[in-house]
Amino acid sequence: MNLFLAGIIIANVLISYKGFNDLYFFRKYEFHIGSIRSGEQMRMLSSGFLHVDMMHLFFNMLTLWFFAPTVIRHLGNFSFLLIYFGSLIFGSLLTMIFHKDDYSYRAVGASGAVTGILYASILLEPNNDLWLYAVLPIPGYLFGILYLLYSIYGMRAKNDNIGHTAHFGGAVGGYLITLIKVPSLITDQTFIVILLAVPILILFGMAKLGKL
């Protein structure tokens, strides 16, 4: 495994495990609108290394493990880190925009960063199959779209502490950074570029109509 990828996964596991067992630590570093607006901007980064539970952590790290190697192979370590942390920040910024007046809003998870890597990977190799439940092959671009549609559901349901809004900020981050790094994708993968924009447009359309 690539050392940079391994380092990010280990950091997520260790920091999340600390949060599982230390509520004070969890509350101090989670994404919390009131605290961030009071000046604790570090939470916009630190919350990306905390998770609700083991299943949340496992799913995010498994998705990262599946898709990160494609990004590293095509773009290298620096661009991988740029997309990962850029998407994390994009996710936090979008969450601030959507929930700026909800001072009690809390969320955690590497979702924004992971979704950014997911989108970058799909743009670079859209026909890679992901084996769902180890038996059902699903094209990477379809998985990415379904992942974001699930995020819309999570944002509407508001029944957990997972940062679903960050999924979209991360998707936008990974999408834009990858296209800036490899602008030839716009002409080489035009259909995929447009297709991956659809869930993002749906989100902003729903927000404009007050459906979220």
C-alpha positions as CSV (number, residue, x, y, z in Angstrom):
1,M,0.0,0.0,0.0
2,N,1.2,3.5,-0.7
3,L,2.7,5.2,2.4
4,F,0.6,8.4,2.0
5,L,-2.6,6.4,1.7
6,A,-1.6,4.2,4.6
7,G,-0.8,7.2,6.7
8,I,-4.2,8.8,6.1
9,I,-6.1,5.5,6.9
10,I,-4.0,5.0,10.1
11,A,-4.7,8.6,11.2
12,N,-8.4,8.2,10.7
13,V,-8.4,4.9,12.6
14,L,-6.4,6.2,15.6
15,I,-8.3,9.5,15.9
16,S,-11.7,7.9,15.4
17,Y,-10.8,5.2,18.0
18,K,-9.9,7.9,20.4
19,G,-13.2,9.6,19.8
20,F,-15.1,6.4,20.3
21,N,-13.7,6.1,23.8
22,D,-13.4,9.8,24.8
23,L,-16.6,11.9,24.5
24,Y,-14.8,15.1,25.5
25,F,-12.2,14.5,22.7
26,F,-15.1,13.8,20.3
27,R,-17.0,16.9,21.2
28,K,-13.9,19.1,21.1
29,Y,-12.9,18.2,17.5
30,E,-16.3,17.4,15.8
31,F,-17.8,19.8,13.3
32,H,-20.1,22.1,15.2
33,I,-21.5,25.2,13.6
34,G,-21.7,27.3,16.9
35,S,-18.1,26.5,17.9
36,I,-16.7,27.2,14.4
37,R,-18.5,30.5,14.2
38,S,-17.0,31.3,17.5
39,G,-13.6,31.0,16.1
40,E,-12.7,27.2,16.3
41,Q,-12.0,26.8,12.6
42,M,-9.7,23.8,13.3
43,R,-12.9,21.7,13.6
44,M,-13.4,22.1,9.8
45,L,-10.3,19.9,9.4
46,S,-10.3,17.8,12.6
47,S,-13.9,16.6,12.2
48,G,-12.8,14.8,9.0
49,F,-10.8,12.3,11.0
50,L,-13.6,11.4,13.5
51,H,-16.4,8.9,12.8
52,V,-19.7,8.0,14.4
53,D,-18.9,4.3,14.8
54,M,-16.9,1.5,13.4
55,M,-19.2,0.9,10.5
56,H,-19.0,4.5,9.4
57,L,-15.2,4.4,9.7
58,F,-15.0,1.1,7.9
59,F,-17.1,2.2,5.0
60,N,-15.2,5.4,4.4
61,M,-11.8,3.8,4.7
62,L,-12.9,0.9,2.4
63,T,-14.1,3.4,-0.2
64,L,-10.8,5.3,0.1
65,W,-8.8,2.1,-0.2
66,F,-10.7,1.1,-3.4
67,F,-10.4,4.4,-5.2
68,A,-7.2,6.1,-4.0
69,P,-4.7,3.9,-5.9
70,T,-6.2,5.1,-9.2
71,V,-5.7,8.7,-8.3
72,I,-2.2,8.1,-7.1
73,R,-1.3,6.1,-10.2
74,H,-2.5,8.8,-12.6
75,L,-1.6,12.0,-10.7
76,G,1.0,11.1,-8.1
77,N,1.2,11.5,-4.3
78,F,1.1,15.3,-4.2
79,S,-2.1,15.6,-6.2
80,F,-3.7,12.7,-4.2
81,L,-3.1,14.7,-1.0
82,L,-4.2,17.9,-2.7
83,I,-7.5,16.3,-3.7
84,Y,-8.0,14.6,-0.3
85,F,-7.5,17.6,1.8
86,G,-9.0,20.1,-0.7
87,S,-12.1,18.0,-0.8
88,L,-12.3,17.8,2.9
89,I,-12.2,21.6,3.1
90,F,-14.7,21.9,0.3
91,G,-17.0,19.6,2.2
92,S,-16.7,21.7,5.4
93,L,-17.2,24.9,3.5
94,L,-20.4,23.6,1.8
95,T,-21.7,22.4,5.2
96,M,-21.1,25.9,6.6
97,I,-23.1,27.4,3.8
98,F,-26.0,25.0,4.1
99,H,-26.2,25.0,7.9
100,K,-24.7,28.5,8.8
101,D,-27.8,29.5,10.9
102,D,-28.2,26.1,12.7
103,Y,-25.8,26.7,15.5
104,S,-26.5,23.2,17.0
105,Y,-25.5,21.3,13.8
106,R,-22.9,18.7,14.4
107,A,-21.2,16.2,12.0
108,V,-18.1,14.1,11.7
109,G,-16.5,11.9,9.0
110,A,-14.0,11.7,6.2
111,S,-16.9,11.7,3.8
112,G,-16.0,14.9,2.0
113,A,-12.4,13.9,1.4
114,V,-13.3,10.3,0.4
115,T,-16.0,11.5,-2.0
116,G,-13.5,13.8,-3.6
117,I,-11.1,10.9,-4.2
118,L,-14.0,8.8,-5.4
119,Y,-15.0,11.4,-8.0
120,A,-11.4,11.9,-9.1
121,S,-10.9,8.2,-9.5
122,I,-14.1,7.9,-11.6
123,L,-13.1,10.8,-13.8
124,L,-9.7,9.1,-14.4
125,E,-11.0,5.6,-14.9
126,P,-14.8,5.7,-15.3
127,N,-15.2,2.0,-16.3
128,N,-13.5,0.5,-13.3
129,D,-15.9,-2.0,-11.6
130,L,-16.5,-2.1,-7.9
131,W,-17.6,-5.5,-6.5
132,L,-20.5,-4.8,-4.3
133,Y,-20.8,-7.4,-1.6
134,A,-18.0,-9.3,-3.4
135,V,-20.5,-10.7,-5.9
136,L,-22.1,-7.9,-7.9
137,P,-19.9,-5.8,-10.2
138,I,-21.0,-2.2,-10.5
139,P,-19.3,0.4,-12.7
140,G,-17.4,3.0,-10.7
141,Y,-19.4,6.0,-12.1
142,L,-22.7,4.3,-11.2
143,F,-21.4,3.7,-7.6
144,G,-20.4,7.4,-7.4
145,I,-23.8,8.6,-8.5
146,L,-25.7,6.2,-6.1
147,Y,-23.3,7.3,-3.3
148,L,-24.3,10.9,-3.7
149,L,-28.0,10.1,-4.1
150,Y,-27.8,8.3,-0.8
151,S,-26.2,11.4,0.6
152,I,-29.2,13.5,-0.5
153,Y,-31.5,11.0,1.4
154,G,-29.3,11.4,4.5
155,M,-29.4,15.2,4.3
156,R,-33.2,15.1,4.1
157,A,-33.6,12.5,6.8
158,K,-31.3,14.2,9.3
159,N,-31.4,11.1,11.5
160,D,-27.7,10.6,12.2
161,N,-24.5,12.5,13.0
162,I,-22.8,11.7,9.6
163,G,-21.7,14.7,7.5
164,H,-23.9,14.0,4.5
165,T,-23.6,17.6,3.2
166,A,-19.8,17.2,3.2
167,H,-20.2,14.4,0.6
168,F,-21.3,17.0,-1.9
169,G,-18.7,19.6,-1.0
170,G,-16.1,16.8,-1.4
171,A,-17.5,15.7,-4.7
172,V,-17.3,19.3,-6.0
173,G,-13.8,19.6,-4.7
174,G,-12.6,16.3,-6.2
175,Y,-14.4,17.1,-9.5
176,L,-13.0,20.6,-9.9
177,I,-9.4,19.9,-8.8
178,T,-9.2,16.8,-11.0
179,L,-10.5,18.7,-14.1
180,I,-8.1,21.5,-13.4
181,K,-5.2,19.0,-13.1
182,V,-6.3,17.1,-16.2
183,P,-8.4,19.4,-18.4
184,S,-8.2,17.0,-21.3
185,L,-10.8,14.9,-19.4
186,I,-13.5,17.4,-20.5
187,T,-13.1,16.3,-24.1
188,D,-11.8,12.7,-23.5
189,Q,-14.6,11.8,-21.0
190,T,-17.3,14.3,-21.8
191,F,-20.2,11.9,-21.0
192,I,-18.8,11.0,-17.6
193,V,-17.9,14.6,-16.8
194,I,-21.6,15.6,-17.5
195,L,-23.0,12.5,-15.8
196,L,-21.1,13.1,-12.6
197,A,-22.3,16.7,-12.5
198,V,-25.9,15.6,-12.4
199,P,-26.2,14.7,-8.6
200,I,-24.4,18.0,-7.8
201,L,-26.9,19.9,-9.9
202,I,-29.8,18.0,-8.3
203,L,-28.5,19.0,-4.8
204,F,-28.2,22.7,-5.6
205,G,-31.6,22.6,-7.4
206,M,-33.2,21.1,-4.3
207,A,-31.5,23.6,-2.1
208,K,-32.8,26.4,-4.3
209,L,-36.3,25.0,-4.1
210,G,-36.1,24.6,-0.3
211,K,-36.4,20.8,-0.5
212,L,-33.5,20.1,1.9
